[in-house]
Amino acid sequence: MPVITTNDLKNGMTLELENELYQIVEFQHVKPGKGHAFVRTTLRGLQNGVVVDRTFRAGEKVERAI
């Protein structure tokens, strides 16, 4: 599976996290005035339909599922 950074995330992409597939419902790149940037995402599990909120550091690598 190709590895991408969290800076490349788009709505509708499918990711493999912890051996499960998740589709990005919404993402927001946050750059606070103090501290490091991060990416807030809302993910929907493709196997069970559960919706989770997950925060990644900016530039963190994730696996994209095709």
PQR file of N, CA, C, O and H, with PARSE charges and radii, in Angstrom:
ATOM      1  N   MET A   1       0.837  -1.176   0.000 -0.4000 1.5000
ATOM      2  CA  MET A   1       0.000   0.000   0.000 -0.0000 2.0000
ATOM      3  C   MET A   1       0.886   1.246   0.000  0.5500 1.7000
ATOM      4  O   MET A   1       1.910   1.278   0.684 -0.5500 1.4000
ATOM      5  N   PRO A   2       0.502   2.264  -0.757 -0.5600 1.5000
ATOM      6  CA  PRO A   2       1.305   3.488  -0.794  0.2800 2.0000
ATOM      7  C   PRO A   2       1.211   4.255   0.524  0.5500 1.7000
ATOM      8  O   PRO A   2       0.165   4.279   1.172 -0.5500 1.4000
ATOM      9  N   VAL A   3       2.308   4.871   0.899 -0.4000 1.5000
ATOM     10  CA  VAL A   3       2.355   5.670   2.113 -0.0000 2.0000
ATOM     11  C   VAL A   3       2.286   7.138   1.720  0.5500 1.7000
ATOM     12  O   VAL A   3       3.036   7.591   0.855 -0.5500 1.4000
ATOM     13  H   VAL A   3       3.158   4.852   0.372  0.4000 1.0000
ATOM     14  N   ILE A   4       1.383   7.883   2.358 -0.4000 1.5000
ATOM     15  CA  ILE A   4       1.240   9.318   2.105 -0.0000 2.0000
ATOM     16  C   ILE A   4       1.380  10.054   3.430  0.5500 1.7000
ATOM     17  O   ILE A   4       1.323   9.442   4.496 -0.5500 1.4000
ATOM     18  H   ILE A   4       0.774   7.516   3.061  0.4000 1.0000
ATOM     19  N   THR A   5       1.562  11.360   3.359 -0.4000 1.5000
ATOM     20  CA  THR A   5       1.603  12.148   4.590 -0.0000 2.0000
ATOM     21  C   THR A   5       0.223  12.722   4.856  0.5500 1.7000
ATOM     22  O   THR A   5      -0.621  12.778   3.962 -0.5500 1.4000
ATOM     23  H   THR A   5       1.608  11.857   2.493  0.4000 1.0000
ATOM     24  N   THR A   6       0.005  13.142   6.080 -0.4000 1.5000
ATOM     25  CA  THR A   6      -1.300  13.702   6.443 -0.0000 2.0000
ATOM     26  C   THR A   6      -1.559  15.026   5.733  0.5500 1.7000
ATOM     27  O   THR A   6      -2.702  15.480   5.693 -0.5500 1.4000
ATOM     28  H   THR A   6       0.691  13.096   6.806  0.4000 1.0000
ATOM     29  N   ASN A   7      -0.532  15.656   5.175 -0.4000 1.5000
ATOM     30  CA  ASN A   7      -0.722  16.893   4.412 -0.0000 2.0000
ATOM     31  C   ASN A   7      -1.412  16.622   3.070  0.5500 1.7000
ATOM     32  O   ASN A   7      -1.941  17.547   2.454 -0.5500 1.4000
ATOM     33  H   ASN A   7       0.397  15.288   5.208  0.4000 1.0000
ATOM     34  N   ASP A   8      -1.412  15.361   2.612 -0.4000 1.5000
ATOM     35  CA  ASP A   8      -2.010  14.999   1.324 -0.0000 2.0000
ATOM     36  C   ASP A   8      -3.433  14.472   1.447  0.5500 1.7000
ATOM     37  O   ASP A   8      -4.010  14.053   0.443 -0.5500 1.4000
ATOM     38  H   ASP A   8      -0.982  14.610   3.112  0.4000 1.0000
ATOM     39  N   LEU A   9      -4.018  14.475   2.635 -0.4000 1.5000
ATOM     40  CA  LEU A   9      -5.350  13.895   2.828 -0.0000 2.0000
ATOM     41  C   LEU A   9      -6.418  14.708   2.114  0.5500 1.7000
ATOM     42  O   LEU A   9      -6.347  15.935   2.043 -0.5500 1.4000
ATOM     43  H   LEU A   9      -3.550  14.815   3.451  0.4000 1.0000
ATOM     44  N   LYS A  10      -7.410  13.997   1.586 -0.4000 1.5000
ATOM     45  CA  LYS A  10      -8.568  14.606   0.916 -0.0000 2.0000
ATOM     46  C   LYS A  10      -9.825  13.851   1.353  0.5500 1.7000
ATOM     47  O   LYS A  10      -9.751  12.688   1.747 -0.5500 1.4000
ATOM     48  H   LYS A  10      -7.468  13.001   1.644  0.4000 1.0000
ATOM     49  N   ASN A  11     -10.968  14.515   1.281 -0.4000 1.5000
ATOM     50  CA  ASN A  11     -12.238  13.855   1.596 -0.0000 2.0000
ATOM     51  C   ASN A  11     -12.468  12.703   0.627  0.5500 1.7000
ATOM     52  O   ASN A  11     -12.229  12.832  -0.574 -0.5500 1.4000
ATOM     53  H   ASN A  11     -11.029  15.460   0.961  0.4000 1.0000
ATOM     54  N   GLY A  12     -12.937  11.569   1.160 -0.4000 1.5000
ATOM     55  CA  GLY A  12     -13.237  10.414   0.332 -0.0000 2.0000
ATOM     56  C   GLY A  12     -12.095   9.417   0.210  0.5500 1.7000
ATOM     57  O   GLY A  12     -12.309   8.301  -0.262 -0.5500 1.4000
ATOM     58  H   GLY A  12     -13.132  11.464   2.135  0.4000 1.0000
ATOM     59  N   MET A  13     -10.890   9.790   0.622 -0.4000 1.5000
ATOM     60  CA  MET A  13      -9.760   8.850   0.575 -0.0000 2.0000
ATOM     61  C   MET A  13      -9.996   7.715   1.562  0.5500 1.7000
ATOM     62  O   MET A  13     -10.669   7.887   2.578 -0.5500 1.4000
ATOM     63  H   MET A  13     -10.717  10.697   1.005  0.4000 1.0000
ATOM     64  N   THR A  14      -9.433   6.556   1.248 -0.4000 1.5000
ATOM     65  CA  THR A  14      -9.523   5.401   2.133 -0.0000 2.0000
ATOM     66  C   THR A  14      -8.147   5.124   2.714  0.5500 1.7000
ATOM     67  O   THR A  14      -7.157   5.055   1.986 -0.5500 1.4000
ATOM     68  H   THR A  14      -8.886   6.416   0.423  0.4000 1.0000
ATOM     69  N   LEU A  15      -8.092   4.967   4.032 -0.4000 1.5000
ATOM     70  CA  LEU A  15      -6.842   4.733   4.742 -0.0000 2.0000
ATOM     71  C   LEU A  15      -6.890   3.397   5.468  0.5500 1.7000
ATOM     72  O   LEU A  15      -7.961   2.917   5.839 -0.5500 1.4000
ATOM     73  H   LEU A  15      -8.896   5.023   4.624  0.4000 1.0000
ATOM     74  N   GLU A  16      -5.719   2.806   5.665 -0.4000 1.5000
ATOM     75  CA  GLU A  16      -5.625   1.607   6.493 -0.0000 2.0000
ATOM     76  C   GLU A  16      -4.936   2.005   7.791  0.5500 1.7000
ATOM     77  O   GLU A  16      -3.758   2.362   7.805 -0.5500 1.4000
ATOM     78  H   GLU A  16      -4.849   3.197   5.363  0.4000 1.0000
ATOM     79  N   LEU A  17      -5.697   1.937   8.886 -0.4000 1.5000
ATOM     80  CA  LEU A  17      -5.183   2.263  10.214 -0.0000 2.0000
ATOM     81  C   LEU A  17      -5.465   1.093  11.132  0.5500 1.7000
ATOM     82  O   LEU A  17      -6.604   0.638  11.226 -0.5500 1.4000
ATOM     83  H   LEU A  17      -6.654   1.647   8.875  0.4000 1.0000
ATOM     84  N   GLU A  18      -4.439   0.601  11.811 -0.4000 1.5000
ATOM     85  CA  GLU A  18      -4.595  -0.500  12.766 -0.0000 2.0000
ATOM     86  C   GLU A  18      -5.300  -1.699  12.132  0.5500 1.7000
ATOM     87  O   GLU A  18      -6.188  -2.295  12.741 -0.5500 1.4000
ATOM     88  H   GLU A  18      -3.513   0.971  11.734  0.4000 1.0000
ATOM     89  N   ASN A  19      -4.901  -2.048  10.911 -0.4000 1.5000
ATOM     90  CA  ASN A  19      -5.439  -3.196  10.163 -0.0000 2.0000
ATOM     91  C   ASN A  19      -6.928  -3.098   9.866  0.5500 1.7000
ATOM     92  O   ASN A  19      -7.579  -4.122   9.663 -0.5500 1.4000
ATOM     93  H   ASN A  19      -4.180  -1.563  10.417  0.4000 1.0000
ATOM     94  N   GLU A  20      -7.481  -1.888   9.835 -0.4000 1.5000
ATOM     95  CA  GLU A  20      -8.879  -1.673   9.440 -0.0000 2.0000
ATOM     96  C   GLU A  20      -8.921  -0.572   8.394  0.5500 1.7000
ATOM     97  O   GLU A  20      -8.033   0.279   8.343 -0.5500 1.4000
ATOM     98  H   GLU A  20      -6.951  -1.056  10.000  0.4000 1.0000
ATOM     99  N   LEU A  21      -9.961  -0.590   7.555 -0.4000 1.5000
ATOM    100  CA  LEU A  21     -10.116   0.418   6.512 -0.0000 2.0000
ATOM    101  C   LEU A  21     -11.057   1.516   6.980  0.5500 1.7000
ATOM    102  O   LEU A  21     -12.122   1.245   7.535 -0.5500 1.4000
ATOM    103  H   LEU A  21     -10.682  -1.281   7.597  0.4000 1.0000
ATOM    104  N   TYR A  22     -10.648   2.768   6.748 -0.4000 1.5000
ATOM    105  CA  TYR A  22     -11.446   3.928   7.112 -0.0000 2.0000
ATOM    106  C   TYR A  22     -11.498   4.880   5.931  0.5500 1.7000
ATOM    107  O   TYR A  22     -10.520   5.047   5.203 -0.5500 1.4000
ATOM    108  H   TYR A  22      -9.783   2.988   6.297  0.4000 1.0000
ATOM    109  N   GLN A  23     -12.671   5.508   5.754 -0.4000 1.5000
ATOM    110  CA  GLN A  23     -12.828   6.518   4.716 -0.0000 2.0000
ATOM    111  C   GLN A  23     -12.894   7.881   5.382  0.5500 1.7000
ATOM    112  O   GLN A  23     -13.559   8.045   6.405 -0.5500 1.4000
ATOM    113  H   GLN A  23     -13.465   5.372   6.346  0.4000 1.0000
ATOM    114  N   ILE A  24     -12.205   8.862   4.804 -0.4000 1.5000
ATOM    115  CA  ILE A  24     -12.200  10.211   5.364 -0.0000 2.0000
ATOM    116  C   ILE A  24     -13.504  10.895   5.029  0.5500 1.7000
ATOM    117  O   ILE A  24     -13.840  11.072   3.858 -0.5500 1.4000
ATOM    118  H   ILE A  24     -11.666   8.729   3.973  0.4000 1.0000
ATOM    119  N   VAL A  25     -14.246  11.283   6.064 -0.4000 1.5000
ATOM    120  CA  VAL A  25     -15.497  12.014   5.881 -0.0000 2.0000
ATOM    121  C   VAL A  25     -15.195  13.504   5.836  0.5500 1.7000
ATOM    122  O   VAL A  25     -15.743  14.233   5.010 -0.5500 1.4000
ATOM    123  H   VAL A  25     -13.974  11.139   7.015  0.4000 1.0000
ATOM    124  N   GLU A  26     -14.320  13.950   6.730 -0.4000 1.5000
ATOM    125  CA  GLU A  26     -13.982  15.370   6.822 -0.0000 2.0000
ATOM    126  C   GLU A  26     -12.588  15.488   7.417  0.5500 1.7000
ATOM    127  O   GLU A  26     -12.202  14.680   8.262 -0.5500 1.4000
ATOM    128  H   GLU A  26     -13.875  13.357   7.401  0.4000 1.0000
ATOM    129  N   PHE A  27     -11.832  16.486   6.984 -0.4000 1.5000
ATOM    130  CA  PHE A  27     -10.537  16.740   7.586 -0.0000 2.0000
ATOM    131  C   PHE A  27     -10.317  18.247   7.685  0.5500 1.7000
ATOM    132  O   PHE A  27     -10.895  19.028   6.928 -0.5500 1.4000
ATOM    133  H   PHE A  27     -12.145  17.142   6.298  0.4000 1.0000
ATOM    134  N   GLN A  28      -9.474  18.634   8.631 -0.4000 1.5000
ATOM    135  CA  GLN A  28      -9.179  20.052   8.833 -0.0000 2.0000
ATOM    136  C   GLN A  28      -7.725  20.179   9.246  0.5500 1.7000
ATOM    137  O   GLN A  28      -7.304  19.588  10.240 -0.5500 1.4000
ATOM    138  H   GLN A  28      -9.004  18.000   9.246  0.4000 1.0000
ATOM    139  N   HIS A  29      -6.961  20.945   8.492 -0.4000 1.5000
ATOM    140  CA  HIS A  29      -5.565  21.199   8.824 -0.0000 2.0000
ATOM    141  C   HIS A  29      -5.533  22.405   9.755  0.5500 1.7000
ATOM    142  O   HIS A  29      -5.960  23.494   9.371 -0.5500 1.4000
ATOM    143  H   HIS A  29      -7.303  21.426   7.685  0.4000 1.0000
ATOM    144  N   VAL A  30      -5.033  22.222  10.973 -0.4000 1.5000
ATOM    145  CA  VAL A  30      -5.046  23.264  11.992 -0.0000 2.0000
ATOM    146  C   VAL A  30      -3.612  23.708  12.255  0.5500 1.7000
ATOM    147  O   VAL A  30      -2.732  22.886  12.512 -0.5500 1.4000
ATOM    148  H   VAL A  30      -4.686  21.337  11.284  0.4000 1.0000
ATOM    149  N   LYS A  31      -3.392  25.006  12.189 -0.4000 1.5000
ATOM    150  CA  LYS A  31      -2.066  25.567  12.416 -0.0000 2.0000
ATOM    151  C   LYS A  31      -2.183  26.616  13.519  0.5500 1.7000
ATOM    152  O   LYS A  31      -2.367  27.800  13.236 -0.5500 1.4000
ATOM    153  H   LYS A  31      -4.107  25.674  11.980  0.4000 1.0000
ATOM    154  N   PRO A  32      -2.078  26.180  14.778 -0.5600 1.5000
ATOM    155  CA  PRO A  32      -2.227  27.137  15.876  0.2800 2.0000
ATOM    156  C   PRO A  32      -1.052  28.113  15.919  0.5500 1.7000
ATOM    157  O   PRO A  32       0.018  27.820  15.386 -0.5500 1.4000
ATOM    158  N   GLY A  33      -1.245  29.254  16.541 -0.4000 1.5000
ATOM    159  CA  GLY A  33      -0.185  30.248  16.647 -0.0000 2.0000
ATOM    160  C   GLY A  33       0.974  29.761  17.487  0.5500 1.7000
ATOM    161  O   GLY A  33       2.116  30.170  17.276 -0.5500 1.4000
ATOM    162  H   GLY A  33      -2.114  29.492  16.973  0.4000 1.0000
ATOM    163  N   LYS A  34       0.691  28.894  18.431 -0.4000 1.5000
ATOM    164  CA  LYS A  34       1.730  28.368  19.310 -0.0000 2.0000
ATOM    165  C   LYS A  34       1.713  26.848  19.198  0.5500 1.7000
ATOM    166  O   LYS A  34       0.660  26.228  19.345 -0.5500 1.4000
ATOM    167  H   LYS A  34      -0.236  28.562  18.603  0.4000 1.0000
ATOM    168  N   GLY A  35       2.847  26.256  18.943 -0.4000 1.5000
ATOM    169  CA  GLY A  35       2.907  24.803  18.830 -0.0000 2.0000
ATOM    170  C   GLY A  35       2.949  24.346  17.384  0.5500 1.7000
ATOM    171  O   GLY A  35       3.024  25.158  16.462 -0.5500 1.4000
ATOM    172  H   GLY A  35       3.703  26.760  18.823  0.4000 1.0000
ATOM    173  N   HIS A  36       2.899  23.031  17.198 -0.4000 1.5000
ATOM    174  CA  HIS A  36       3.005  22.431  15.874 -0.0000 2.0000
ATOM    175  C   HIS A  36       1.635  22.276  15.227  0.5500 1.7000
ATOM    176  O   HIS A  36       0.617  22.200  15.914 -0.5500 1.4000
ATOM    177  H   HIS A  36       2.837  22.371  17.946  0.4000 1.0000
ATOM    178  N   ALA A  37       1.623  22.232  13.903 -0.4000 1.5000
ATOM    179  CA  ALA A  37       0.385  22.036  13.155 -0.0000 2.0000
ATOM    180  C   ALA A  37      -0.074  20.586  13.296  0.5500 1.7000
ATOM    181  O   ALA A  37       0.730  19.689  13.549 -0.5500 1.4000
ATOM    182  H   ALA A  37       2.450  22.294  13.345  0.4000 1.0000
ATOM    183  N   PHE A  38      -1.393  20.373  13.125 -0.4000 1.5000
ATOM    184  CA  PHE A  38      -1.945  19.022  13.180 -0.0000 2.0000
ATOM    185  C   PHE A  38      -3.157  18.941  12.268  0.5500 1.7000
ATOM    186  O   PHE A  38      -3.673  19.958  11.804 -0.5500 1.4000
ATOM    187  H   PHE A  38      -2.046  21.102  12.920  0.4000 1.0000
ATOM    188  N   VAL A  39      -3.605  17.714  12.018 -0.4000 1.5000
ATOM    189  CA  VAL A  39      -4.737  17.474  11.121 -0.0000 2.0000
ATOM    190  C   VAL A  39      -5.811  16.729  11.901  0.5500 1.7000
ATOM    191  O   VAL A  39      -5.573  15.635  12.414 -0.5500 1.4000
ATOM    192  H   VAL A  39      -3.186  16.888  12.394  0.4000 1.0000
ATOM    193  N   ARG A  40      -7.004  17.333  11.987 -0.4000 1.5000
ATOM    194  CA  ARG A  40      -8.156  16.688  12.631 -0.0000 2.0000
ATOM    195  C   ARG A  40      -8.976  16.013  11.553  0.5500 1.7000
ATOM    196  O   ARG A  40      -9.293  16.625  10.534 -0.5500 1.4000
ATOM    197  H   ARG A  40      -7.198  18.221  11.570  0.4000 1.0000
ATOM    198  N   THR A  41      -9.325  14.747  11.772 -0.4000 1.5000
ATOM    199  CA  THR A  41     -10.109  14.018  10.772 -0.0000 2.0000
ATOM    200  C   THR A  41     -11.312  13.351  11.416  0.5500 1.7000
ATOM    201  O   THR A  41     -11.300  12.998  12.596 -0.5500 1.4000
ATOM    202  H   THR A  41      -9.068  14.249  12.601  0.4000 1.0000
ATOM    203  N   THR A  42     -12.344  13.189  10.611 -0.4000 1.5000
ATOM    204  CA  THR A  42     -13.486  12.359  10.968 -0.0000 2.0000
ATOM    205  C   THR A  42     -13.464  11.186   9.998  0.5500 1.7000
ATOM    206  O   THR A  42     -13.529  11.373   8.783 -0.5500 1.4000
ATOM    207  H   THR A  42     -12.354  13.475   9.653  0.4000 1.0000
ATOM    208  N   LEU A  43     -13.373   9.979  10.541 -0.4000 1.5000
ATOM    209  CA  LEU A  43     -13.226   8.772   9.733 -0.0000 2.0000
ATOM    210  C   LEU A  43     -14.410   7.838   9.943  0.5500 1.7000
ATOM    211  O   LEU A  43     -14.935   7.728  11.051 -0.5500 1.4000
ATOM    212  H   LEU A  43     -13.320   9.828  11.528  0.4000 1.0000
ATOM    213  N   ARG A  44     -14.833   7.160   8.863 -0.4000 1.5000
ATOM    214  CA  ARG A  44     -15.898   6.157   8.952 -0.0000 2.0000
ATOM    215  C   ARG A  44     -15.301   4.793   8.643  0.5500 1.7000
ATOM    216  O   ARG A  44     -14.678   4.602   7.599 -0.5500 1.4000
ATOM    217  H   ARG A  44     -14.407   7.250   7.963  0.4000 1.0000
ATOM    218  N   GLY A  45     -15.492   3.853   9.548 -0.4000 1.5000
ATOM    219  CA  GLY A  45     -15.000   2.488   9.340 -0.0000 2.0000
ATOM    220  C   GLY A  45     -15.805   1.805   8.257  0.5500 1.7000
ATOM    221  O   GLY A  45     -17.035   1.838   8.287 -0.5500 1.4000
ATOM    222  H   GLY A  45     -15.998   4.008  10.396  0.4000 1.0000
ATOM    223  N   LEU A  46     -15.134   1.185   7.303 -0.4000 1.5000
ATOM    224  CA  LEU A  46     -15.835   0.547   6.192 -0.0000 2.0000
ATOM    225  C   LEU A  46     -16.405  -0.812   6.566  0.5500 1.7000
ATOM    226  O   LEU A  46     -17.399  -1.236   5.976 -0.5500 1.4000
ATOM    227  H   LEU A  46     -14.134   1.158   7.279  0.4000 1.0000
ATOM    228  N   GLN A  47     -15.800  -1.518   7.542 -0.4000 1.5000
ATOM    229  CA  GLN A  47     -16.314  -2.825   7.929 -0.0000 2.0000
ATOM    230  C   GLN A  47     -17.557  -2.704   8.808  0.5500 1.7000
ATOM    231  O   GLN A  47     -18.531  -3.434   8.619 -0.5500 1.4000
ATOM    232  H   GLN A  47     -14.993  -1.174   8.021  0.4000 1.0000
ATOM    233  N   ASN A  48     -17.519  -1.777   9.772 -0.4000 1.5000
ATOM    234  CA  ASN A  48     -18.622  -1.718  10.738 -0.0000 2.0000
ATOM    235  C   ASN A  48     -19.388  -0.395  10.740  0.5500 1.7000
ATOM    236  O   ASN A  48     -20.394  -0.282  11.440 -0.5500 1.4000
ATOM    237  H   ASN A  48     -16.728  -1.184   9.925  0.4000 1.0000
ATOM    238  N   GLY A  49     -18.949   0.600   9.984 -0.4000 1.5000
ATOM    239  CA  GLY A  49     -19.679   1.859   9.868 -0.0000 2.0000
ATOM    240  C   GLY A  49     -19.509   2.811  11.030  0.5500 1.7000
ATOM    241  O   GLY A  49     -20.166   3.851  11.064 -0.5500 1.4000
ATOM    242  H   GLY A  49     -18.132   0.509   9.416  0.4000 1.0000
ATOM    243  N   VAL A  50     -18.647   2.492  11.989 -0.4000 1.5000
ATOM    244  CA  VAL A  50     -18.441   3.356  13.143 -0.0000 2.0000
ATOM    245  C   VAL A  50     -17.696   4.621  12.713  0.5500 1.7000
ATOM    246  O   VAL A  50     -16.800   4.566  11.870 -0.5500 1.4000
ATOM    247  H   VAL A  50     -18.113   1.647  11.962  0.4000 1.0000
ATOM    248  N   VAL A  51     -18.073   5.759  13.299 -0.4000 1.5000
ATOM    249  CA  VAL A  51     -17.439   7.036  12.990 -0.0000 2.0000
ATOM    250  C   VAL A  51     -16.526   7.413  14.151  0.5500 1.7000
ATOM    251  O   VAL A  51     -16.947   7.420  15.307 -0.5500 1.4000
ATOM    252  H   VAL A  51     -18.801   5.804  13.984  0.4000 1.0000
ATOM    253  N   VAL A  52     -15.266   7.727  13.829 -0.4000 1.5000
ATOM    254  CA  VAL A  52     -14.287   8.097  14.851 -0.0000 2.0000
ATOM    255  C   VAL A  52     -13.623   9.408  14.468  0.5500 1.7000
ATOM    256  O   VAL A  52     -13.460   9.714  13.287 -0.5500 1.4000
ATOM    257  H   VAL A  52     -14.924   7.721  12.889  0.4000 1.0000
ATOM    258  N   ASP A  53     -13.243  10.178  15.478 -0.4000 1.5000
ATOM    259  CA  ASP A  53     -12.457  11.388  15.280 -0.0000 2.0000
ATOM    260  C   ASP A  53     -11.021  11.046  15.618  0.5500 1.7000
ATOM    261  O   ASP A  53     -10.753  10.433  16.651 -0.5500 1.4000
ATOM    262  H   ASP A  53     -13.376   9.930  16.438  0.4000 1.0000
ATOM    263  N   ARG A  54     -10.096  11.437  14.754 -0.4000 1.5000
ATOM    264  CA  ARG A  54      -8.686  11.107  14.976 -0.0000 2.0000
ATOM    265  C   ARG A  54      -7.849  12.328  14.635  0.5500 1.7000
ATOM    266  O   ARG A  54      -8.120  13.012  13.648 -0.5500 1.4000
ATOM    267  H   ARG A  54     -10.314  11.934  13.915  0.4000 1.0000
ATOM    268  N   THR A  55      -6.842  12.603  15.438 -0.4000 1.5000
ATOM    269  CA  THR A  55      -5.948  13.728  15.217 -0.0000 2.0000
ATOM    270  C   THR A  55      -4.555  13.191  14.895  0.5500 1.7000
ATOM    271  O   THR A  55      -4.023  12.335  15.601 -0.5500 1.4000
ATOM    272  H   THR A  55      -6.622  12.047  16.240  0.4000 1.0000
ATOM    273  N   PHE A  56      -3.978  13.713  13.815 -0.4000 1.5000
ATOM    274  CA  PHE A  56      -2.638  13.332  13.384 -0.0000 2.0000
ATOM    275  C   PHE A  56      -1.736  14.557  13.450  0.5500 1.7000
ATOM    276  O   PHE A  56      -2.208  15.685  13.304 -0.5500 1.4000
ATOM    277  H   PHE A  56      -4.411  14.408  13.240  0.4000 1.0000
ATOM    278  N   ARG A  57      -0.439  14.342  13.668 -0.4000 1.5000
ATOM    279  CA  ARG A  57       0.519  15.430  13.545 -0.0000 2.0000
ATOM    280  C   ARG A  57       0.677  15.738  12.060  0.5500 1.7000
ATOM    281  O   ARG A  57       0.567  14.844  11.221 -0.5500 1.4000
ATOM    282  H   ARG A  57      -0.056  13.426  13.786  0.4000 1.0000
ATOM    283  N   ALA A  58       0.934  17.000  11.740 -0.4000 1.5000
ATOM    284  CA  ALA A  58       1.159  17.372  10.340 -0.0000 2.0000
ATOM    285  C   ALA A  58       2.429  16.689   9.863  0.5500 1.7000
ATOM    286  O   ALA A  58       3.448  16.713  10.552 -0.5500 1.4000
ATOM    287  H   ALA A  58       1.023  17.726  12.421  0.4000 1.0000
ATOM    288  N   GLY A  59       2.371  16.082   8.689 -0.4000 1.5000
ATOM    289  CA  GLY A  59       3.516  15.394   8.123 -0.0000 2.0000
ATOM    290  C   GLY A  59       3.641  13.936   8.533  0.5500 1.7000
ATOM    291  O   GLY A  59       4.541  13.241   8.062 -0.5500 1.4000
ATOM    292  H   GLY A  59       1.543  16.063   8.128  0.4000 1.0000
ATOM    293  N   GLU A  60       2.754  13.456   9.403 -0.4000 1.5000
ATOM    294  CA  GLU A  60       2.784  12.047   9.823 -0.0000 2.0000
ATOM    295  C   GLU A  60       2.430  11.166   8.630  0.5500 1.7000
ATOM    296  O   GLU A  60       1.606  11.549   7.800 -0.5500 1.4000
ATOM    297  H   GLU A  60       2.023  14.020   9.786  0.4000 1.0000
ATOM    298  N   LYS A  61       3.042   9.997   8.539 -0.4000 1.5000
ATOM    299  CA  LYS A  61       2.802   9.090   7.411 -0.0000 2.0000
ATOM    300  C   LYS A  61       1.689   8.094   7.750  0.5500 1.7000
ATOM    301  O   LYS A  61       1.657   7.523   8.840 -0.5500 1.4000
ATOM    302  H   LYS A  61       3.712   9.686   9.213  0.4000 1.0000
ATOM    303  N   VAL A  62       0.774   7.898   6.787 -0.4000 1.5000
ATOM    304  CA  VAL A  62      -0.318   6.939   6.916 -0.0000 2.0000
ATOM    305  C   VAL A  62      -0.382   6.105   5.645  0.5500 1.7000
ATOM    306  O   VAL A  62       0.100   6.532   4.595 -0.5500 1.4000
ATOM    307  H   VAL A  62       0.800   8.362   5.902  0.4000 1.0000
ATOM    308  N   GLU A  63      -0.974   4.920   5.735 -0.4000 1.5000
ATOM    309  CA  GLU A  63      -1.106   4.051   4.563 -0.0000 2.0000
ATOM    310  C   GLU A  63      -2.423   4.297   3.867  0.5500 1.7000
ATOM    311  O   GLU A  63      -3.484   4.252   4.489 -0.5500 1.4000
ATOM    312  H   GLU A  63      -1.366   4.573   6.587  0.4000 1.0000
ATOM    313  N   ARG A  64      -2.354   4.557   2.575 -0.4000 1.5000
ATOM    314  CA  ARG A  64      -3.560   4.751   1.777 -0.0000 2.0000
ATOM    315  C   ARG A  64      -3.966   3.420   1.173  0.5500 1.7000
ATOM    316  O   ARG A  64      -3.134   2.707   0.612 -0.5500 1.4000
ATOM    317  H   ARG A  64      -1.491   4.593   2.070  0.4000 1.0000
ATOM    318  N   ALA A  65      -5.242   3.083   1.285 -0.4000 1.5000
ATOM    319  CA  ALA A  65      -5.755   1.838   0.700 -0.0000 2.0000
ATOM    320  C   ALA A  65      -6.300   2.148  -0.691  0.5500 1.7000
ATOM    321  O   ALA A  65      -6.904   3.195  -0.920 -0.5500 1.4000
ATOM    322  H   ALA A  65      -5.919   3.662   1.740  0.4000 1.0000
ATOM    323  N   ILE A  66      -6.073   1.217  -1.608 -0.4000 1.5000
ATOM    324  CA  ILE A  66      -6.557   1.408  -2.996 -0.0000 2.0000
ATOM    325  C   ILE A  66      -7.603   0.349  -3.279  0.5500 1.7000
ATOM    326  O   ILE A  66      -8.155   0.305  -4.379 -0.5500 1.4000
ATOM    327  H   ILE A  66      -5.582   0.366  -1.422  0.4000 1.0000
TER
END
